C-alpha cells in the first residue's frame, strides 16, 4: 500500500523515519528498522500507540497511511477493518511491516503508557475452579506495574509456549508500590498446549516468566457509568476495571453481564461476591446461561449475552462506556448490539480472545 506525499527521512540508510499524527494535533517522530512491525517498534520506544490484541483481531491499532509503504502481514479482507476503511488507506499497525519512511495518523492517547518488561515469578496459587478454569497466581521476583484491563504474556521457564492472559487484580493504589503478586483465570481448552499442561497437576512453585503489560482496554473517564460484558474468563479484566473504578470514582455505577454455558460453569463466585459486597448498590450482576438444561431450576436469564442487552436493561446506553471481553464472535456481536442501542462506538473498549492456533 503506497501513498504519494513524502515523509521526513531518517538519518541512517537502514532506518525508517516514522511520523505519527494524533487526532488531537499531537505528533510523534521516531526511527525504526526497515521490515520491523510498526506497532511493536512504537511500543518498544515508549510511544503511546493504541493497541490491544497485537495479533490483527481487535482493530484497536487501526492506522491511516498518509504516505509511505507497508506490507500487511495478514489479508486485509480477513481483518476487522471495514471495506471503506481499507479504501481510505487504513492498516493495522500490529500487522504492518514498514518498508520505508512513513507518515501515518492514529488515535494517540494519554494512557500513561507503562514500559514493557520481563520478570521471573513462581506459582503461588494453583486452584481449580468450576467450569475447567484455574485461578493461577504468580509471585513475582520483582514488582510489576500494570493498568486495569491490561494483559501480559506468561510462559513456564524453559518453554517456548507463551500465552496471553489479563490480570484480574486491581492495580495497587500507590503507584510507587507496584504489585508483587498477580492473578489470572485460565480456561482449559481441549488440545491447548499451555492449558492442558497447566491442568495436568498442581503447578505450585513452578517458575514462570511474565512479559508486559500490554493493551489499553480500561481507558475512559473514571466517573462514567460502565456496562461490562464478559464471556467466560473474559471476566478477568472486568474484575480489574470495575474494582479500580469503584476506588477512583465516588459516583460511577456498573452493570456486569456475565455469560457462561451452564450453572456448573459459574467459576468466580468468590471474587464476584467480594466485589458486590464492597460495591454495595453501585454494581449490578446479571449472570446469563447459554446452554443450561431446560429442566433445571435456574431462575436467571438464558441465552447468549446479547439477549440481556435490551432497552429494558436499565442503563442509559447513550452515556455509558462499554467494556467487553470474551471470544471474538461474542465481542463482535455485542459491539454491534451496543451500537444499535445507542452506545458511542468510541466508548466501546473490547478485548477479543482468539485461542492460539486459530486461523
NUGUPA-507073 format. One record per residue (C-alpha): residue in three letters; x, y, z. Coordinates in pm, whole numbers, padded with zeros to 5 digits, always signed. Example, Ala and Ser with C-alpha at 12.3 -4.5 7.8 and 13.67 -1.06 7.14 Angstrom:
ALA+01230-00450+00780SER+01367-00106+00714
REM end
This chain:
UNK+00000+00000+00000UNK+00154+00329-00110UNK+00069+00698-00081UNK+00212+00987-00279UNK+00325+01252-00029UNK+00677+01243+00106UNK+00781+01172+00465UNK+01078+01307+00661UNK+01387+01095+00602UNK+01576+00900+00869UNK+01940+00984+00925UNK+02067+00629+00858UNK+02001+00426+00545UNK+01895+00116+00740UNK+01636+00310+00942UNK+01292+00441+00851UNK+01156+00769+00988UNK+00801+00732+01126UNK+00582+01037+01182UNK+00261+00966+01373UNK-00003+01238+01378UNK-00261+01217+01654UNK-00620+01325+01609UNK-00570+01593+01874UNK-00288+01759+01679UNK-00008+01582+01867UNK+00280+01429+01675UNK+00542+01163+01746UNK+00853+01110+01532UNK+01083+00810+01572UNK+01308+00578+01371UNK+01272+00202+01331UNK+01449-00064+01127UNK+01315-00148+00784UNK+01076-00450+00791UNK+01001-00408+01163UNK+00637-00413+01269UNK+00505-00060+01319UNK+00319-00120+01647UNK+00588-00335+01808UNK+00856-00079+01734UNK+00639+00209+01856UNK+00564+00035+02188UNK+00929-00052+02240UNK+01013+00318+02204UNK+00753+00427+02454UNK+00505+00570+02202UNK+00153+00576+02347UNK+00010+00392+02047UNK-00341+00245+02067UNK-00337-00134+02081UNK-00486-00435+02250UNK-00458-00782+02095UNK-00142-00728+01881UNK-00246-01017+01652UNK-00468-00839+01398UNK-00803-00919+01556UNK-00931-00631+01768UNK-00874-00338+01532UNK-00767-00103+01813UNK-00440-00017+01636UNK-00601+00084+01306UNK-00389+00350+01143UNK-00437+00563+00832UNK-00142+00560+00598UNK-00077+00914+00475UNK+00246+00847+00291UNK+00496+00567+00253UNK+00458+00192+00213UNK+00389-00102+00444UNK+00341-00474+00383UNK+00041-00619+00570UNK+00114-00946+00749UNK-00249-01058+00713UNK-00504-01039+00434UNK-00689-00712+00498UNK-01008-00877+00376UNK-00990-01100+00684UNK-00912-00816+00923UNK-01155-00618+01143UNK-01117-00321+00909UNK-01428-00224+00713UNK-01411-00203+00334UNK-01443+00175+00342UNK-01154+00196+00592UNK-00932-00016+00369UNK-01020+00203+00071UNK-00935+00512+00280UNK-00586+00376+00344UNK-00621+00221+00690UNK-00392-00061+00803UNK-00339-00248+01127UNK-00019-00125+01289UNK+00037-00458+01465UNK+00049-00637+01128UNK+00223-00368+00919UNK+00584-00429+00815UNK+00750-00094+00748UNK+00912-00069+00404UNK+01029+00292+00418UNK+00967+00632+00575UNK+00605+00678+00680UNK+00356+00942+00777UNK+00052+00793+00950UNK-00248+00906+01150UNK-00357+00720+01464UNK-00558+00786+01779UNK-00265+00856+02007UNK-00374+00851+02368UNK-00276+00983+02706UNK-00272+00648+02877UNK+00038+00685+03096UNK+00194+00407+02892UNK+00391+00166+03107UNK+00718+00017+02985UNK+00707-00348+02883UNK+00939-00559+03097UNK+01010-00925+03158UNK+01025-01059+03514UNK+01058-01404+03666UNK+00793-01543+03900UNK+00678-01860+04070UNK+00330-02008+04105UNK+00197-01917+04449UNK-00158-02044+04394UNK-00293-02314+04163UNK-00660-02361+04236UNK-00917-02544+04025UNK-01249-02364+03983UNK-01574-02489+03827UNK-01602-02482+03450UNK-01249-02611+03383UNK-01088-02287+03500UNK-00775-02244+03710UNK-00710-01946+03936UNK-00338-01901+03874UNK-00140-01660+04091UNK+00224-01577+04036UNK+00462-01433+04294UNK+00697-01201+04109UNK+01067-01179+04183UNK+01046-00803+04132UNK+00747-00564+04142UNK+00534-00516+03830UNK+00324-00222+03712UNK+00001-00258+03514UNK-00319-00066+03448UNK-00668-00209+03499UNK-00776-00410+03195UNK-00425-00481+03072UNK-00272-00820+02999UNK+00066-00989+02973UNK+00220-01298+02821UNK+00328-01579+03052UNK+00536-01889+02996UNK+00686-02167+03202UNK+01058-02114+03242UNK+01238-02304+02965UNK+00929-02338+02746UNK+00869-02166+02414UNK+00492-02184+02466UNK+00373-01833+02556UNK+00013-01733+02615UNK-00158-01401+02687UNK-00386-01351+02989UNK-00547-01047+03151UNK-00474-00953+03510UNK-00781-00988+03731UNK-00623-00790+04016UNK-00696-00426+04088UNK-00371-00230+04044UNK-00223-00109+04375UNK-00341+00232+04493UNK+00016+00351+04542UNK+00187+00357+04203UNK+00520+00378+04383UNK+00447+00042+04545UNK+00363-00186+04247UNK+00224-00539+04267UNK+00441-00828+04378UNK+00179-01094+04300UNK-00064-01115+04008UNK-00351-01344+03916UNK-00505-01487+03600UNK-00806-01701+03508UNK-00703-01982+03272UNK-00968-02182+03086UNK-00883-02536+02982UNK-00901-02565+02604UNK-00906-02916+02455UNK-00577-02963+02275UNK-00439-02636+02409UNK-00069-02691+02472UNK-00041-02450+02765UNK-00377-02502+02935UNK-00361-02883+02909UNK-00012-02875+03063UNK-00129-02643+03339UNK-00421-02872+03428UNK-00213-03191+03446UNK-00106-03134+03806UNK-00064-02872+04077UNK+00199-02633+03946UNK+00263-02450+04273UNK+00629-02347+04289UNK+00686-02372+03913UNK+00899-02092+03770UNK+00738-01865+03509UNK+00830-01562+03302UNK+00592-01267+03268UNK+00621-01008+02989UNK+00403-00698+02983UNK+00191-00507+03033UNK+00003-00466+02705UNK-00331-00319+02599UNK-00537-00010+02678UNK-00881-00164+02741UNK-00953+00016+03068UNK-00907+00370+02936UNK-01204+00606+02978UNK-01341+00870+03213UNK-01345+00708+03558UNK-01672+00881+03651UNK-01866+00741+03355UNK-02105+00452+03426UNK-01986+00122+03283UNK-02165-00160+03102UNK-01936-00463+03122UNK-01998-00778+02920UNK-01782-01083+02987UNK-01784-01425+02831UNK-01622-01693+03047UNK-01273-01600+03161UNK-01320-01265+02988UNK-01436-01175+03338UNK-01073-01124+03446UNK-01013-00772+03307UNK-01368-00673+03404UNK-01291-00752+03769UNK-00980-00537+03743UNK-01151-00243+03571UNK-01460-00233+03791UNK-01258-00276+04110UNK-01028+00011+04021UNK-01307+00247+03912UNK-01504+00186+04229UNK-01196+00304+04414UNK-01126+00605+04194UNK-01481+00731+04145UNK-01746+00806+04406UNK-02035+00800+04162UNK-01974+00563+03868UNK-02209+00263+03860UNK-02163-00065+03678UNK-02374-00336+03521UNK-02187-00662+03463UNK-02336-00914+03219UNK-02152-01242+03275UNK-02213-01527+03033UNK-02121-01894+03074UNK-02269-02216+02935UNK-02433-02375+03240UNK-02474-02315+03612UNK-02195-02569+03672UNK-01962-02338+03478UNK-02006-02037+03708UNK-01648-02026+03832UNK-01593-01691+04001UNK-01850-01669+04279UNK-01589-01593+04545UNK-01443-01293+04362UNK-01778-01170+04231UNK-01938-01187+04575UNK-01644-00997+04723UNK-01680-00729+04456UNK-02055-00698+04513UNK-02009-00676+04890UNK-01757-00394+04854UNK-01960-00206+04590UNK-02299-00202+04757UNK-02565-00084+04511UNK-02310+00054+04264UNK-02262-00281+04090UNK-02534-00499+03943UNK-02452-00853+03824UNK-02653-01037+03560UNK-02540-01396+03502UNK-02681-01548+03184UNK-02651-01915+03080UNK-02640-02017+02715UNK-02672-02396+02748UNK-02844-02461+03081UNK-03070-02771+03057UNK-03431-02674+03011UNK-03547-02886+03304UNK-03321-02721+03562UNK-03445-02487+03834UNK-03228-02196+03713UNK-03435-01881+03757UNK-03198-01638+03590UNK-03181-01535+03223UNK-03089-01780+02949UNK-02933-01732+02608UNK-02630-01558+02463UNK-02506-01243+02636UNK-02663-01031+02365UNK-03005-01148+02486UNK-02952-00946+02804UNK-02878-00625+02613UNK-03224-00476+02570UNK-03375-00129+02607UNK-03517-00253+02941UNK-03176-00331+03094UNK-03188-00012+03298UNK-02881+00167+03165UNK-02851+00485+02964UNK-02687+00346+02652UNK-02612+00695+02520UNK-02380+00778+02809UNK-02217+00453+02926UNK-01872+00322+02849UNK-01875-00039+02730UNK-01608-00286+02840UNK-01629-00617+02654UNK-01413-00924+02686UNK-01454-01277+02553UNK-01420-01478+02234UNK-01408-01300+01900UNK-01760-01385+01782UNK-01918-01285+02114UNK-01742-00950+02137UNK-01820-00857+01776UNK-02188-00944+01829UNK-02201-00736+02147UNK-02028-00441+01978UNK-02290-00439+01706UNK-02575-00468+01955UNK-02445-00183+02173UNK-02410+00047+01873UNK-02771-00035+01777UNK-02877+00063+02129UNK-02701+00398+02108UNK-02359+00344+02268UNK-02092+00575+02124UNK-01850+00348+01929UNK-01556+00546+02069UNK-01667+00444+02420UNK-01668+00072+02345UNK-01347-00090+02469UNK-01300-00452+02366UNK-01062-00738+02431UNK-01119-01025+02188UNK-00986-01372+02271UNK-00854-01583+01987UNK-00709-01919+02101UNK-00355-01984+01980UNK-00358-02179+01656UNK-00691-02036+01543UNK-00677-01933+01175
REM end
